[in-house]
Amino acid sequence: MATRAMPEAGAGRAGPLELLLARSGSGDAEAFAELYDRLAPRVFGMVTCLLRDEDASENITREAFIEAWRRAPTYDPSHSSAAAWMLVIAHRMAVRARRLSPRPVGQPAPAAYIDDSVLLAAGLTHAQSHAVQLAWFDGLDHRRIEEELDSAEPVTTLINEALRSLAPIGPRR
């Protein structure tokens, strides 16, 4: 397994969470406990939005942090923030869990977790906005999104163009 050097205190993107994650990668359990305390509410909240089941969300959050502990030596702060890195791990696990028990096609979608007008104001079309929400919040794969949308445009094109439109906006702070 590749390891990364711990970033210097003043190095580029190395904020407090990044330093905690780097120390965790070196086996520092106290640093990992502090990282957990700081990020667990955000991770749990995001997972709960996807799964809508508190017990399952607790399990996925716990599993995501176990995976993060295992993969911490490979973390590179020049590629992403510690929070983003952790949220991606948890999101992938939540989507995987959600796909194991997807809702039937044609069943009404749950209430959206982001106002459609926000995505439309960012320059997305209705089809792009709907595709992004089905992929991110419902955890549907491309085939299922195509069934839901019934769009002439391929889902991969819709999502890729949506992500290109959203990329310049950057993360919310």
C-alpha positions in Angstrom: 0.0 0.0 0.0 1.4 3.4 -1.0 2.0 5.9 1.8 2.1 9.6 1.7 4.3 11.9 3.7 2.5 14.0 6.3 2.1 17.5 4.9 3.9 20.4 6.5 1.8 22.8 8.7 1.9 25.5 6.1 1.6 23.3 3.0 -1.0 24.3 0.4 -4.3 22.6 1.3 -3.2 21.2 4.6 -5.8 22.4 7.0 -6.6 20.9 10.4 -8.6 18.0 9.0 -6.0 17.2 6.4 -3.3 17.1 9.1 -5.5 14.8 11.3 -6.1 12.5 8.3 -2.4 12.4 7.5 -1.5 11.6 11.2 -4.2 8.9 11.0 -2.4 7.5 8.0 0.6 7.2 10.2 -1.3 5.1 12.8 -2.3 8.0 15.2 -5.5 6.7 16.7 -6.1 9.9 18.7 -5.9 12.0 15.5 -8.4 9.6 13.9 -10.7 9.9 16.9 -10.6 13.7 16.5 -11.2 13.5 12.7 -14.2 11.2 13.5 -15.6 13.7 16.0 -15.3 16.5 13.5 -16.6 14.8 10.4 -19.1 12.1 11.6 -22.1 14.5 11.8 -21.5 15.6 8.1 -21.0 12.0 6.9 -24.0 10.7 8.8 -26.2 13.5 7.5 -25.2 12.9 3.9 -25.6 9.1 4.3 -29.0 9.7 5.9 -30.1 11.8 3.0 -29.3 9.0 0.7 -30.7 6.0 2.7 -33.5 7.7 4.7 -32.9 5.0 7.4 -31.2 6.0 10.6 -30.0 2.5 11.5 -28.6 1.8 8.1 -27.0 5.2 8.0 -25.3 4.6 11.3 -23.9 1.3 9.9 -22.7 2.9 6.7 -21.1 5.8 8.5 -19.2 3.4 10.8 -18.1 1.3 7.9 -17.0 4.4 6.0 -14.8 5.5 8.8 -13.3 2.0 9.1 -12.5 2.1 5.4 -11.0 5.6 5.9 -8.8 4.4 8.7 -7.6 1.5 6.4 -7.0 3.9 3.4 -5.7 6.9 5.4 -2.0 6.1 4.4 -2.9 6.7 0.8 -4.6 10.1 1.4 -3.0 12.9 -0.6 -4.1 16.5 0.4 -3.1 17.8 -3.0 -6.0 15.8 -4.6 -8.8 16.7 -2.3 -9.7 18.0 1.1 -10.0 15.5 4.0 -13.8 16.2 4.2 -14.3 15.6 0.5 -12.2 12.5 0.6 -14.2 11.1 3.6 -17.6 12.1 2.0 -16.7 10.3 -1.2 -15.9 7.1 0.6 -19.2 7.3 2.5 -21.2 8.3 -0.5 -19.9 5.3 -2.5 -20.8 3.0 0.3 -24.3 4.5 0.8 -25.0 4.3 -3.0 -23.9 0.7 -3.0 -26.2 -0.1 -0.1 -29.0 1.7 -1.7 -28.6 -0.1 -5.0 -28.9 -3.4 -3.2 -32.5 -2.5 -2.5 -33.6 0.0 -5.2 -37.1 1.4 -5.4 -39.1 -0.1 -8.3 -39.2 1.8 -11.6 -42.3 3.9 -11.8 -42.6 4.3 -8.0 -42.7 8.0 -7.2 -39.3 9.5 -6.4 -38.8 10.7 -2.9 -38.8 14.4 -2.3 -35.7 16.0 -3.8 -33.0 17.0 -1.4 -31.9 20.0 -3.3 -34.2 22.6 -4.7 -34.4 22.1 -8.5 -34.2 25.8 -9.0 -30.7 25.9 -7.6 -29.5 23.5 -10.3 -31.4 25.3 -13.0 -30.0 28.6 -11.8 -26.5 27.1 -12.2 -27.3 26.6 -15.9 -28.5 23.0 -15.9 -31.4 21.9 -18.1 -34.4 20.1 -16.4 -33.2 16.8 -17.8 -29.6 17.3 -16.4 -31.0 18.4 -13.0 -33.2 15.4 -12.8 -30.4 13.0 -13.9 -28.0 14.5 -11.3 -30.6 14.1 -8.5 -31.5 10.5 -9.5 -27.8 9.6 -9.5 -26.7 11.4 -6.4 -29.7 11.3 -4.1 -31.4 8.2 -5.2 -28.2 6.3 -6.1 -29.6 5.0 -9.3 -27.3 3.6 -12.0 -27.4 4.9 -15.6 -29.7 2.2 -16.8 -32.3 3.0 -14.2 -31.9 6.7 -14.7 -32.6 6.2 -18.4 -35.8 4.3 -17.5 -36.9 7.1 -15.2 -36.1 10.0 -17.5 -37.2 8.6 -20.9 -34.9 11.2 -22.5 -33.5 11.1 -26.0 -30.1 12.3 -24.7 -27.9 9.6 -23.2 -27.7 9.7 -19.4 -23.9 9.8 -19.4 -24.0 12.9 -21.6 -26.6 14.6 -19.3 -24.6 13.9 -16.2 -21.2 14.8 -17.7 -22.5 18.1 -19.1 -24.2 18.9 -15.7 -20.9 18.3 -13.9 -19.0 20.5 -16.3 -21.6 23.2 -15.7 -21.3 22.8 -11.9 -17.5 22.5 -11.7 -16.8 26.3 -12.1 -19.2 27.0 -9.2 -17.1 25.0 -6.8 -18.0 23.5 -3.4 -20.4 25.2 -1.1 -18.8 26.6 2.1 
